[in-house]
């Protein structure tokens, strides 16, 4: 029997060390890497909101003693597990630079790589422990080409649109913040099945934890990634999560708060109306531009001096609402704020009115909106126009993509009578949930399988994924061969009809 110590409410906390092998060994402020999925770090921060100065010092000193004991020379990371009483226990030492090292650089102002190269060249460190004092707070989000809503399955493809957020574009309310992106890709780059799915390390820094987290929220909203599915929805949800903002995190955070899996951001009643208002304003502005181009009105509403002199009525439906006709019927009028900024007054059926100001260009994928009744500490809302459809848009709002249908009121009255498009029947097929390479099949035509039986193995991005039967069936045919490269939603196996 093997007995191990139980660690309650465990936190994964690590210490960056830097040793020159010539008598100087230093430790950086700790990194809290507790938010993980499948033992893979997702969102890191420095310093930890949980440690006190005494524990921080004790951890750092023990990390340095360990490094000195083995005569370590270079940058390295000593990892600990910490319980609810701030007792900590050694896990391992990584004799290399960690993915999350930028947060340590941001809170100290020290370029770790530069000093690591100096040490490798035989030079003494030009730092003292006092040079590594904490300056503000920093977060790092690992942006992956994966789908948190499908069990973190990887995504591949070409980056059809790619634009990283910049410090220069931060709003005035986040003037003390900094945005850093560590990436190696450009618009047009390919994300393949052969490598780790990380797209970028997105790092923010500010004077306080709340300000650094708000800066991260803004950065995620303004990060444009087209062509591959990514995990920005989950990362953005974390920055809003009440427990995460309070610093109440453990290594079980994702498992406990998303026990049934992650299903995207769940809109509050207010957020839902903000999304409806923005969608209606985008459609109204697009319609007015079309009228201007076709000379159907004398000039654009942007050239009128009168207030609220253009109006439109729309039915706005979000997601599954479009199938059931459950629409928000809104009236939109355009006018101007005191500073001349275009403003849209959106009136709902119950009389509530939201007024939003936006100078966003329709040529941009970003739509910034400031609501007149927003709380003083609320950031401007930034939506992304991911895709334009015949009757609406795919809009990314608070990190999550929503299919939003926008129709004229007259078109909506007719649309509710249209027959819904039937979905394809996939009950008797094994559909590949991810792009990858088929490594093996464990069944052959004529085999009878039971629910849960292993059918095949698909490898993607260094991970092997076992696909299992979802119901009892008899295998009719194997559609592809072992070694074939397959795409997401491709049919792998067909089953006999009615064999359940």
ABEGO torsion letter per residue (X at the ends): XBBBBBBBGBBBBBBBBBBAGAGBBBBBBBBBAABBBGGBBABBBOBBAABBAAAAAAAAAAAAAAAAAAGBBEBBBBBBBBBAAGBBBBABBBBBBBAAAAAAAAAAGBBAAAAAAAAAAGBBBABBAAAABBBEBBBBBBBBBBBAAAGGBBBBEBBABBBBBBAAABBAAAAABBBBBBBABBBGBBBBAABBABABBBBBBBABAAAAAAAAAAAAAABBBBGBBBAAAAAAAAAABAAAAAGBBBAAAAAAABAAEBAEBBBBAAAAAAAAAAAAAAAAAAAAAAAAAAGABABBAAABABBGABBBBBBBBBEAAAAAGBBBBBBBBBBBBAAGBBBBBBBBAAGBBBBBBBABBAABABBBBBBAABBAABBBBBBBBABBBABEBBBBBGGBBBBBBBBBAAAAAAAAABBBBBBBBAAABBBBABBEBBABBABBBGBBBBBGBBABBBBBGGBBBBBBBABBBBBABBABBBGBBBBBGBBABBBBBGBX
